[in-house]
Amino acid sequence: MKPPNVLATRHYASRVAWLLLACSLFIFPSLSYAAAGPLDLTLTLTGISSVVIFVLAYALVMTEELLHMRKSKPVLVAAGLIWALVAWVYVQAGMPEEAQTAFRETLLEYAELLLFLLVAMTYINAMEERRVFDALRSWLVRKGFSYRSLFWITGVMAFGISAIANNMTTAMLMCAVVLKVAEGDKKFIGLCCVNVVVASNAGGAFSPFGDITTLMVWQAGQVPFEGFFALLVPAVVNFMVPAVIMNFFIANRQPAALQENVWLKRGARRIIVLFLITVAISVLCHSILYLPPAMGMMFGLGLLQFFGYYLRRSLPRSLERKRERYSRRGDWKKLEQLGSVVPFDIFSRIARSEWDTLLFFYGVVMCVGGLGFMGYLSLLSETLYGSWNPVWANVVLGLISAVVDNIPVMFAVLSMAPDMTEGNWLLITLTAGVGGSLLSMGSAAGVALMGQARGIYTFAVHLRWMPAILLGYAASIVTHLWINASMF
């Protein structure tokens, strides 16, 4: 019989080990090796020390707003310490190659994540430089939409787009629009970011292509392609409940009208098309060729580079044609604006990526990869499905995914392959997909927006609305159990 304090430590450590396994499986699932090493370290001094290191690092991350310290710093240090402890134990056991292989597998997962995020951020920065979001902001304001209407427009767009595109990319696009429209209104921006994160995660839950977790369940053969659409109504409920509550806290006023006519820079529309093509290629790479989505994204980056080359080479001819046209019209304002035109530089767009967020993801991937390699992931999975009702286990796993992300939750469930009905497989798909909305760090969309709207959308801002989001989480589960009762 283990002493009570040891059991308590083991229980707490097994919960904490879930905190950051999310992003290491973003592009997924070859981390299966690192998720469970040959040595069980969950009750050893090494394992407990690693959990303590991780908890301390994560505590510093959550106090970023208070300490004004970038969130990447503590997790980078924690990752190094955790893997150093793992490697030391395996060296002493005469198995150094085991830890080395696990580290490299984890690093490969991060490399795929890094490339995916880097391309997404580059495209968004390119569209911003071509004034796409300025033009969209101008259009929204000219249409006379109030802040309340803009709140709903961005939320509904995020819900709809994330059903066919990556939820993180969708959230970043909507956040860029909100930042342009809101004119520095921090309260409104924060509300919209929370709404966009919830909507993006909910929109991806009912479509096989909407989220990595749905793709995983579909490819594992647990739910047929058309079966996921049974989650449409629960997903709508998950989005609508907190959105309706937040709606009452929005001042129903209109942003100030723009004083200038915003015109798109040359090539803006074609960059948008290239971005959509890149997203489609990324999805097809995974669903048809079974290659990592990062490959499709990097292919799209190459297309953007070629287009940037074309824009630079053809710029003189384009400027000359426009000067002649504007001179004939007598449009001196546009002639003056032509003097400030600079060539499009793809590498300047890459340099403007949120590197603190990208480095934070490295720390996330490596910390959780190390904790998973120690055996905490398997411990928690066996505890839940070994002794609990599948419905309650799926609900709890959804809550656990709120700590960071949903991918490791689904990966663990698929690895265990519990004997569940289609209704329960849909339930874990729903809870793992929308459970990450409870905290800002519970999904890749939330983490990305914290970097994009730095100092405005923070962990604390999202936390204020967690009760409303939790209510939506519970309502979506009840809705699924009710309207899809025949599947259980």
N, C-alpha and C positions, 0 to 999 in steps of 0.2 A: 504494500500500500504506500503510495507516494505521499509525502507530507503535504498538507493543505497549501502551504506557500508555494511549493513547487508546481502543484496543479494550477494554482491561480496564475503563476508566471507563465506556464505553458499556454493556458487559455488566452491570456492577454497577448502573448507573443504571436499566437496563431492568428489573432485578429489583426494585429499590426502588420503582419507579413503581407497582408493584402493591399496595404496602402499604396504601394507604387508598382505593383506588377503590371499595371495597366498598359502604360505606354511602351513597355518592352515588347508587348505583343501587338502593337498597333498594326504593323504590317504582317504580322502573325506567323504561323504557329511553330516555327522551327525551334522555339525556345523550350520544347518539351524535354530536351535533355537537361537544360539548366534548371528546369522546374523541380527536379528530384534527383539529387546526386546519390552515389552509392553509400555515402555515410549519412546517417540521421544525426543532425547536429541541433535539433530543436530543444533538447534539454541540457545541452552542454554550455559551458561558460562562453565558448565562442559564439554560439547561437544567441544566447541571452544578451551578450555584449553587443552583438550586431543589431539586435532589435533596439536596444537602448540608444545606440548611436543613431539609428534611423529616426527614432522618436524625437530625439533632440534636434536633429537636422530639420525634421518636418515642422517642429515647433517654431524654429527660426524662420522657416518659409512662411508660416501662417502669420508671423508678426512683421512681415515685410513692410506693411504700411506704417507700423509704429517705429521700426528701427531704421527705415530707409536704406535697407541692405538688399541688394538684388538677390532674388530667390535662387539663382543658380549656385551661389557660393557654398551654402551649407550642404547641398546634396552632392556637389562635386567632391567635397572633402569626405563626406560619409561614404560615397561609392568607393573611393580609394581605400578607406579603412576597412570596410566590410570585405572587399575582395582580398585585401592583404591577409585578413584573419582566415578567410576560407583557404587561401593558397597555403598558408603556414600549416594548417591542420592536415591538408592533403600531402604536403611535403613530408611531414612527420610520419604519415601513414604509408609513405612510399608510393603514392599515387599522384605525383605532380601533374602528369599529363591529363588527369581527369578535370582538375580545376582549370587548367589552361584551355582545354577544349570548351568547357562550359563558358568561360569568359569570352572566348572568341565567338561562340554562338550568340551570346548576348550582345556582343559588340556588333555583330552582323545585323541583328534586329534593329539596333540603334541606327546603323548606317542607312538602312532602308527607310526608317522613320525620318532621319535627317534630310535625306534627299527628297522625300515626299513633301515635307514641310517647306523646305527651301524653295522648291519650284512653286508651290502654292503662294508663298509670300512674295516671290519675285513677280508672279503674274499680277497679284494685287497691287504691288508697288508700281508696276508698269501701267496698269489701268489708272492708278491715281495720278501718275505723272502725265498721262495723256488726258487728264481732267474728266475721266468718266464719272467719278463720284461727284465732282463739282457740278457736272451737267445734270446728273440725276437729282442732286439736291435742288438745283435751280428749278427743274421741272416740278418736283414735289411742292416746292414753295409757291411757284406760279399757279399751281392747281388750287391753292388755297386750303390745303390740308392743315388741320390743327395738329397740335402735339398728340392729342388722343388718337386721331386718325392715323398719324404716322406710326404710333406705337403698334396699332393693329396691322397696318400695311406691312411693316417690316417683320412682324411676327408670323403673319400668314404666309408671306413670301418665304421666310426661313423654313416653315413647316413643309411647304410644297416643294421647294427646291431640294431639300435634304432627302426627299424620297427617291431621288434619282442621282444625287451627287453626294459627295462626302460631307458629313454634317459639320466637320471642323471648317472646311473651305466655305461652306454656306454661311456659317456663323461669322466668319471673318469678312465676307462680302457685305453682309447686312450691318455689321458693326462699322465698317468703313462708311456706309451710307449714313448711319445714325450720327457718327462723329461730324460729318459734314453738315447735316441738317440742324443739329441741336445747338450750334453756335456757343459751345462751352457750357451749356446747362448741365452741370454734373449730375444733378438728381435725375433728370430725364434720361440722360445717357446711361446711367446705372440701371434704371428700370428697364430700359430697352435692351440692354445687354443681358440682363437676367432673363427677360422674355425671349430673346433670340436663342439663348442657350437651351432653354426648356423646349422651345418650338423645334429647334434643329434636332435635338435628341429624340423628341417624340415623332417627328416626321420620318426619321430613319428607321423606326421600329416596325413599321408595317410593310416595308418593301424589301424584297430580297437583295436589292442593290443599294438600299438606303444606309446600311451600316455594316461594318465588318462582322459584327456578331450575327446578323441575319444571314450574311453570306456563309459564315461558318456552319450555322445550323442547316441551311439549305444544302450545302455541299456534303454535309455528313449524312444527308438523306433522312433526317428526322422529321422534316416538314416539307411537303411538296411546294413547288413554286407558288401556286395559287393559294396555298393555305395561309400564307402570311397576311393576306388581305383581310383575314378575319380580325386582325388587330387594328384595323383602320379606326373604328369607332372608339375603342379604348385609348388609342393614341390621340385622337382629337380631344377626348375628355381630359387626358393628361395635360395637354397644352392649354385648353380653355379655362379650366378651374383656376389656376394661379393667375392667368392673364386677366380674367374678369375681376379678380380681387385687386390686382395691381392697377387696373384701369381707373379705380376710384381715387387713386393717389396721384393722378396726373393732372396738372393744371391745364384746363381746356383753353389754351391760348395758341396763337399762331406765331411761328418764328418770323422775325423781321424780314421784309422783302429784300431780295438781292438788288443791289444798285447797278449791276452790270449783267450784260448778256453773256452767259458762259458758252463758249464754243469748244467743241472737241478738237484736240490736236490731231494732226494727220496720223492715220493708222489706228486710231482708237477702236473703231468698230471691228476692224480686222483682228486686233489683239483679243477682243472679247470672244470672237468666233474661235480663235486659236485656243483660248482657255477652255471653252466648252468642248472642243475637239480633244484637248489634252485630258480632261476629266473622263470623257467617253472612252478614250484609249486606255486610260488607267483601269477603268472598270472592266473593259473587255480583256485586258491582259490577265486579270485575275480570273474572271468567270469562264473564259474560253481557253486561254493558253496556260492557266494555272501558274502564272508568273507573278512576282510581287508587284503591287500597284506602283511602286516607285519606278519601275522600268518604264511604264507608260508616261509617268510624270516627267522623267528625264528626257524621253523622246519628245515630249511637248516643249521642254525647255530648249531643245535643239531647234525646233520649229520657230520658237520665239527669237532665237539668236539669228537664224537665217532672215527672218522678217526684219529684225533690227538692222542687219547688214544692208538689206534693201532700202530701208528708210534713210540710212546715212548716205548711201551712194546716190540716191535719187533726190536728196534734199535740195541741192542747188537748182535743179530743173523745176522742182515743185515750187520753190520760192519765187523763181522768175515768172512762172505762169500766174501765180497769185498776185504778184506785184502789178503785172499788166492788167489783170482782171479788176483789182481794187482801184487802180488808177483810172480806168475807164468809168468806173462807178462813182469815183470821187469819195470812196470810203477811206478817209484818212486815219480813222481810228484803227482799222484792221491793218492798214499799212504800217502804222506805228508798232503794232503788236508783232508784226513779222520781224522787226528788228531784234526782238528778244528771243527768237526761236533758236534753240540749240539742238544739235544732233542727238538722236536717241542712243543711250548707252546702256546696254543690258547689264553690264557688270556693276554699274552704279545702282541699279535696281536690286541686284543681289546683295550688295553691301548694305543696303537699307533694311535688310531683313532683321527681325527681332532676335538677335543673337543670344540675348539673355534667356529667352524662352527655349531656344534650341539647345543651349548648354544645360538648362534646367532639365530638359527631356533626357539628356545623357545621364545626369545624376539619377533621374527617376528609373530609367532602364537598368542601369547597373546596380543600383541599390536593391531593387526588387528582384532582379535576376539572381543576385547573391542570396537574398533571403529565400527565394524559391528553391535554389539549389541546396539549401540547408534542410528543406523538407517541410516548411510551414504550409505551403500550398496543399500538398497531399493530406496533411494532418487536418486542416480545416474542412476539406472536401469530404473526407471519410467520416468526420464527426457529424456533418450536416445530413448527408444522405444515408448514413448508416443507422441513424436513430430517429430521424424526424419524418413527418409526413411531407411528401414532395411539394405540396402547395406551400406550406410554411417555409420549407427550405428554399424554395425559389423566391419567395418574398424577402427572406432574410438576405439571400445572396444579392438581390437587387439593392438592398440597403447598404450592403458591404461595398458594392460597386460605386457608391456615392463618395467613398473616400478618395478614389482616384479615377478609375475608369472601368469600363465594362468588359474589355477583352479578356483579361485573365479569368474573370468569373465564368464566362462562357467556355473558355478553353478548358478550365478545370472540369466543368460539367460534362463536356463532350469527351474528355479523357476518361472520366469515370463511366460514362454511358449507362446511367441508371435506367431501370425499366420504368418508363413513364409514358403516359398517354400523350396524344398529339396536343391536347389542351394544355398539359403541363409543359411541354416543350415550347409552345407558344407563350406560356406564362413566363418562363425564364428568359425567353427572347425579349418580352416586353419589359420585365423588371430590370434586366441587365442593361437594356437600352436606355430606359428613362430614369433609372435609379441614379445615374451619374449626374442628373440635374440638381440633386439635393445640395451639392456643394460645388463651388466654382472649380475646384480641382478634381471633381468627379468625372470629368470628361475632357477629351482633347479640345473640344470646342470652348469650354470654359477656360482652360489654361491658355489657349491661344488668344482669347479676348482679353485676359488679364495683361498680356503683353501688348496687345494692340491699343487698349484703352488704359494704359498705365496710369495709376493714381486715381482713376475715376471708377472703373469697374474692378473691385478688389474682393478679396475673400470675405471681408466684413460686410460689404455691400450685399453680396449674394446671400450671406448667412441671415440677414434680416428677413429675407423672404422665404426662408426654408420652411416655416410652418405652412405657408400657402402652397408651396411646391409639394410638400409631404401630403397635403390634403389631395392634391391632384394625383399624386402617386397612388394613394389608397383608392381614390375614386376610379382610376383606370383599371386597377386590379378587380374591384367589385364589378365593374362593367364587363370585363372579360369573363369572369366567372358566371355572370348572369346570361349574357347574350350567346356565349359559346359553351354553355353547360353540356351540350350533347357531345362535345369533344373529350370530356373528362371520363 
